Each structure stands twice: as structure tokens, then as C-alpha cells.
Amino acid sequence: MVTRLTGSGAGATGGIDTSTPNVARIYDYILGGKDNFAADRQAARQLLAALPDIAGTVRDNRAFIGRVVRFLAGQAGISQFLDLGAGLPTQDCVHEMAQAIAPDARVVYVDNDPVACSHGQALLGPRDRVGFVLGDLRLPDQILRHPEVLARIDFSRPVGVLCACALRAGRGETSSGHRWVPRPSRTGQLPGYHARHCRGRPGR
Ligand SMILES: C[S@@+](CC[C@H](N)C(=O)[O-])C[C@H]1O[C@@H](n2cnc3c(N)ncnc32)[C@H](O)[C@@H]1O
């Protein structure tokens, strides 16, 4: 079982706990990334042994995200993105895909896992157009008012909102086990608002 973690353990590196498996880093490993540690790889191997189809599901999900971002940045003319439940920005990152089409595109990654957030911030470094904030997608008002979000996203213009695989398949819960309540009434008030939401279901 994958354990969510807080604080720094024996394997902590620069504020990142490397000794306990982390869902964002397990996901990175399954995608073939390098931003994971021995504990993550061991947990990933156990997961893959139990659910072999999950590797294909995860790759399909990233490919779908890529198609959505390219469509929004290209055909829909969207140059601002909020990625809710982002995980680590390592494989086919939203900002790289969006900025390949719209170089001025702005992206804010949001995750409620402090470990994923601090690791994501370390990977990105300081950037004007790209940020990573700690936030819970169940609390959209806090995200929409977050200073780091407001510094990058102009809500008077269209925004692409992504929410991929942060929910448990078929349960309407976040991967942290909490109920997720979509709030289209809030984000739907934004002009040109586009939302993309999916959740994985291994064993298609
Ligand atoms: C499997 S990763 C998905 C990464 C990426 N969105 C993708 O589809 O490739 C799920 C991420 O959702 C985050 N998450 C789970 N519940 C959340 C919540 N309530 N608010 C924000 N992030 C959440 C987890 O911490 C994890 O990093």
C-alpha cells in the first residue's frame, strides 16, 4: 500500500522525503521518469505486479493530456492553464507542451501533497510564467485567490483547467481518499473557460 507522507524522514534530501513512497514519484517512475527514489520504485513494481495494465493506462492518460493541451493552446487559443492534481512536472509537462505552441503561455500546477509541491517547485525553479502551488482542488476558492495563481493567471481571459487522474476511478474521490465536488458554477463563470477532467481505470 502506498503511504502518503509528511515531513522529512531518514532519507530526506533538500526537504524532500525520499524514504517513503510518494504517489507523484511512483507515477513518474511508471512513465519512465528519473525523479523518483528507491522506495518509489519498489512501490511501483508492487503496483505493476498487481495491476499490469496500469502502465498503459498512465501512458494513455499523458498522451491524452498532450492532445488536450495542444488543442487548447493551438486551436482554442488558450494561453493560461491551471493543472489541478498535477503530480510532478517531469514527463510531457503541460508548460512545455503549451509553450511549444504559445511561447507566452502561463501554467500553474496545483497539488495538495506538500512533497509533490516542494519537489515540483525545486524541479521548476523560479519562473515568471510557470508556478507550482500547494492547493486542494476541493477548495477552488483558495486556488483562485492564491497569490501565486493571481500573479500568473488573468481570470478576465480564457483559462484551460486540467484535472487528470487526481480522482479515484468510479468513486468520485480524490486519490487522497476525499470526496471531490466539481464546482462548474464557479469556474464556469470565467469567459472562455475550458475544463478537462479524466480518471484512470486500469483493466480496460
Ligand atoms: C496520479 S497523479 C496525476 C498526475 C497528473 N495529473 C497526470 O494525470 O498525469 C495524482 C495527483 O493528484 C494529487 N491530488 C490528489 N488529491 C488532490 C486534491 N484533493 N487536490 C489537489 N491534488 C490532489 C496527488 O497528490 C497526486 O500528485
Ligand as a Chemical Component Dictionary entry (heavy atoms), coordinates in Angstrom:
data_LIG
# 
_chem_comp.id                   LIG 
_chem_comp.type                 NON-POLYMER 
_chem_comp.pdbx_formal_charge   0 
_chem_comp.three_letter_code    LIG 
# 
loop_
_chem_comp_atom.comp_id 
_chem_comp_atom.atom_id 
_chem_comp_atom.alt_atom_id 
_chem_comp_atom.type_symbol 
_chem_comp_atom.charge 
_chem_comp_atom.model_Cartn_x 
_chem_comp_atom.model_Cartn_y 
_chem_comp_atom.model_Cartn_z 
_chem_comp_atom.pdbx_ordinal 
LIG C1  C1  C 0  -1.645 10.120 -10.292 1  
LIG S1  S1  S 1  -1.106 11.799 -10.030 2  
LIG C2  C2  C 0  -1.693 12.522 -11.579 3  
LIG C3  C3  C 0  -0.685 13.484 -12.208 4  
LIG C4  C4  C 0  -1.180 14.198 -13.480 5  
LIG N1  N1  N 0  -2.382 14.975 -13.212 6  
LIG C5  C5  C 0  -1.436 13.253 -14.616 7  
LIG O1  O1  O 0  -2.593 12.897 -14.857 8  
LIG O2  O2  O -1 -0.508 12.847 -15.295 9  
LIG C6  C6  C 0  -2.415 12.403 -8.915  10 
LIG C7  C7  C 0  -2.024 13.645 -8.160  11 
LIG O3  O3  O 0  -3.234 14.233 -7.632  12 
LIG C8  C8  C 0  -2.918 14.803 -6.385  13 
LIG N2  N2  N 0  -4.165 15.005 -5.614  14 
LIG C9  C9  C 0  -4.951 14.061 -5.037  15 
LIG N3  N3  N 0  -5.982 14.650 -4.401  16 
LIG C10 C10 C 0  -5.857 16.003 -4.591  17 
LIG C11 C11 C 0  -6.602 17.141 -4.167  18 
LIG N4  N4  N 0  -7.692 16.997 -3.406  19 
LIG N5  N5  N 0  -6.193 18.375 -4.539  20 
LIG C12 C12 C 0  -5.065 18.520 -5.299  21 
LIG N6  N6  N 0  -4.298 17.485 -5.711  22 
LIG C13 C13 C 0  -4.694 16.225 -5.373  23 
LIG C14 C14 C 0  -1.960 13.791 -5.772  24 
LIG O4  O4  O 0  -1.183 14.363 -4.726  25 
LIG C15 C15 C 0  -1.121 13.380 -6.978  26 
LIG O5  O5  O 0  0.078  14.123 -7.079  27 
# 
loop_
_chem_comp_bond.comp_id 
_chem_comp_bond.atom_id_1 
_chem_comp_bond.atom_id_2 
_chem_comp_bond.value_order 
_chem_comp_bond.pdbx_ordinal 
LIG C1  S1  SING 1  
LIG S1  C2  SING 2  
LIG S1  C6  SING 3  
LIG C2  C3  SING 4  
LIG C3  C4  SING 5  
LIG C4  N1  SING 6  
LIG C4  C5  SING 7  
LIG C5  O1  DOUB 8  
LIG C5  O2  SING 9  
LIG C6  C7  SING 10 
LIG C7  O3  SING 11 
LIG C7  C15 SING 12 
LIG O3  C8  SING 13 
LIG C8  N2  SING 14 
LIG C8  C14 SING 15 
LIG N2  C9  SING 16 
LIG N2  C13 SING 17 
LIG C9  N3  DOUB 18 
LIG N3  C10 SING 19 
LIG C10 C11 SING 20 
LIG C10 C13 DOUB 21 
LIG C11 N4  SING 22 
LIG C11 N5  DOUB 23 
LIG N5  C12 SING 24 
LIG C12 N6  DOUB 25 
LIG N6  C13 SING 26 
LIG C14 O4  SING 27 
LIG C14 C15 SING 28 
LIG C15 O5  SING 29 
# 
